Each structure stands twice: as C-alpha cells, then as structure tokens.
Amino acid sequence: MHNLNAQAVAHRARFGRGLSLMASSVIALAVAPNVLAGFEYGIVTVNASASQLTGAGYTQVGTTFISQRAGDCFVNGCFTLVGASGVLPTRGFIAFQFEDFVNSPTYYNGMFSILDIDYGSTGLNRDAFIALINAQTSFTGVTAMTTGQANNAQGTCSFSEWLSPSLANSVVVNWQPDPAPATALGLSQEFVIGWDLDSALPPLLTGSGLGLNGVYAVPAPSALAILALGGLVGRRRR
C-alpha cells in the first residue's frame, strides 16, 4: 500500500510538472493573433465593434452597461464600475457607455477592464496570463497588469485599494480608446472589450477548466473607495 501511495504521489508530481511545462510553452504559442474575416483578434480585443465580435462568434454578456457618476469626485472622472459576474463565456464581450461623462486630463489615462479568471488545471496563473496578453500589445493596444499596478495618471488610486478583495488576483487591462470619451451631458459613445481566453491555450490544455468569473469596466479612477460595485462581485470559485 505504501508503494502504491508513493507511486500515486510521484505520478501527480510528474503530471503537475507536465502541466507547468505546457503552460510555459503557451506564452510562445499565443503571441500570434487570430485572423478572422481580415481582422486580428487577440486574447483581449478592444478595437472591434460589437457586430464584428458577434460575427466572429463572440457572445455578448448582458446588454450595453451604463456607468454613472460616482460621488462628488465625478468632476475628476469617478464613475461606477460596470460589468457582470457568474459563469461567463470564455469567448465573449461587453459593451458599455458613460452617462454625463467628465474627462479629467489630470487623472484620465484610458479605459480599464478587470478580468476575474479561473485558471483551472491549466498550470497558468495571473502573471503568466499577463505576459500572454502583453505579448500581443503591439497589435491589440492592450496592456495587462496586476491590481496593484493599475492606477490613474497621477498614481494616486491603485486598484488594489478600492477593488473588492475577491478581485485582488484579477488581471487588469488598460487601453486608450480613440477618440477618448469627451466631457458632455448624455450618453457617451459605446466602448467594447472582447476576450478569447481559450486562444491562449494550446490544444493539449483545452478542457482544463479555464473559466471567467467576472468582467468589469471603468475609466481611470481619481479617488479612493468611490467606485460603486453595485453588488456585481460574487464569491469567487476556486
């Protein structure tokens, strides 16, 4: 019995090392984009329209989310975090707009999205996924980072200071939409972020439990603890 247990432990150790080696090779394999109908799609895509993403087989999560002014600091760009949680498609997108947006050049440095990823048994982790996304920055325009690194243009509002603790290990992505949302009453233009997490995996890791538990969007925050989660964030499954 002792020998059988030792063999099982050794087998699990070899299996774990195998997954780690496969995961290490993913970064090299996932740099190239998916080219569909002449358009380049990355692990995260922000320069495609909702109709383009739908036509490419992406699933829209929710309808168009509306981010509202949050507290008195809306004059500096504070707006509510919008998005969805739950068991979400690994190839999908959300669309969002801002109501009565104020673009503060002091704090604004683009749009941010928070991806609450469950890595399953892929052998990947947050840092590996950040590296995968950043390997595609040259054609996606998207930069990935940790919640501690994500901040506004002044460096005065780290995401790790106001996000729910359940999102502490999330991947945060940042991009500069063109044109940027302008200060104006009414609804802003629609912004779209799409993701194809499965494209980061080689065939050997397909079906290894990669999942998405939540996706949220917000402009650069200007002050601490102002952005309302509105009950969006559920308990993480691990």
N, C-alpha and C positions, 0 to 999 in steps of 0.2 A: 504493500500500500504506500509505504514511504517513497519507493522508487517511482510509482505511478504519479504521486503528487509532485515529485521533483521534476518528472518529465513534463507534466502539465504546466508547471511554473516556467520551465525552460521554453516550452512551446509558446506560451503567452509572451515571454520576453522577446523571442525571435519575431513573433508576429508584430509586436509593438515596434521593434526596430525596423521591420519591413515597412510599416506604415510611415514611420518617420523618414525613411529614405525616399519613399514615394512622394511624400509631402515636400521634401526638399527639392525634388525634381520638378515640382509643379511650377515654381517661380520661373524657371527657364522655359517651360512649355506654354505659359499663359500670357506671354508678352504680346503675341500677335493678336490683332482684333478679329472678331467675326465679321465678315463682309457679307451683308445681305442686301440685295437689290441696290448694289453700288454704294452702300453706306457702311461705315466702320462702327461696329458696336463693341464696347469694352465691357469689362466686369461691371463698371458703372458708366452710364451714358447720360449726359446732360444736354447734348446738342441735337437731340432728335425730338420731333413733335410727338404728341400723343398718338396721332394717326399713324405715324411711321412706326412707332413701337408696337402698336396694336397689329399693324400689318406684318410685322416681323415675328409675331407670335407671343408678344409680352402680354401679361394680364394686368389690367388696371386694378389697383387697390382703392376701393371707395370711389367717390365722385371727386370733384375738384374741392380740395380743402381750402378754407378761408382763414388766414392768420389775422388776428385782430391786434389793435394797440394794447399794450400791456403796461398798466400803471402810468404814473406821471412821467416816467422816463421814456415814453414813446417819442418825445421830441429828439431823443438821441438814438432812436432806432429800436427800442424794445418792442418786440412783437411776440405773440404766443407761439409756442411750439405746436405744430400740427402734424398729423400722421395717423398711423394705425398700429395696433399690436395684435398678437394672436399667431396662428399658424398661417404664415403668408407664403405666396408663391416664391420660389427661388429665381424665377424669371418674371419680373413684373415692373410696375412703375406707379408713381403717384404724381398727380398734378396739384399745384397749389397757387394761390393768389394772396395778395395783401389788401386789406381794407384800410383806406386813408393812410397810405404809407408815408413815412418820413425818412428820407435818406440823409443820415448824418455823416458827412465826409470825415469827421473826426474819428468815428468808430467803425464805419462800414468797410468791410473787406470781403464782400461777396456773400454767397449763399452757403449754408451748411446743411448737411443731412447726417443723421445718426442711424447707423445700421446695427441692429441687435442680432448678431449672427450666432447660431448654434453650430459648432464645428463637428458635432457628431463624433464618429470614429475616423475622420479623415487624417488625423495626425497634424492638422493645421491648427494655428492659434491666431490671436489678434495680430501679433507682429508680422507673422507670415502673410496674412491677408492684406495688411497694409502694404507690404512690399510688393505683392501681386498687383494691387491697384496702382501703385506708384510706378511700376514698370510700364504702365500704359499712359502715363500723364502726357507724353508728347503728342498723342493723338486724341485723348479724351479731354484734356484740360482740367482733369480732376486730381486733387492731391488728397491723400488719405493720411490720417494721424490718429493719435490717441485722444481721449477726452481731456487729458492733462495738457496736451499740446494745443488743442483747439482754443482759439481766443479771438478777440476783436483786434482792430488795427492798432490799438493802444496797449494791448496786452494786459488789460485791466479786468477781464472777465473770463477766466478759464472755465471751460465747460464742466470740468470735474467739480467745480464749486457750486453749481446750481442744478446739474442733472440729478435725476433720481439715482440712488446708489445701485439700483438694479441695472442701470445702464453704464456703470463705471467701466466695464470691459468692452464697451461697444467700439466700433470703428466709426470715426467721424470723417466725412469727406467735405471738401471745400472747393468751390469753383466761382469764377467771375462771369456771370451772365452778361451777354451783350445784346441789347442795351441793359444797363442796370435799372432796377425799379426807380422811378422818379418820385419825388415828393409831390403828391397830388391827392385830392379827395376822390373817393370812389375806389373801384377795384383796379388793381394793377394788372399788367399783362400776366398771362399764365406761365408758370415755370413747371418744368417736368424733369424728374430724375428717374432713370430706369436702371435696373440691375439684372445681371445674369450671373448668379453665383456659381452655377454649375459649369460655366465656361472656364472657371479657374481650375477645374479638376480634370486630370487625365482619365481615360476610360476605366482604368483599374480602380479608381476611387469612387466611381459612380455608384450611388446607392449606399453610401457610407454614412448617411444620416445628416448631411449638411442641411441646415434649415435657417429660416429667417423668422425671428420672433417679434420684430418691430422695425418700423422705418418712420423717421420724423424729419421735418424740415423747418428751418428758421433762418432769418438773416443774422448777420453778426450781432451778438448781444452787446449792450453797452453798460449794464449794471448787474449786480449780483441778485440772484433769487427773485427775479421779476417775471421770468417767462413761465407762464402757466402750463402745466402738463395736462390739466383738464381731465384727469382720470384715465389718460390714454395708456399709461405704462402698467402692464400687468406683471404678475410674478414670472420671473424667468424660469424656463425649464432647463435643467442641467442634469 
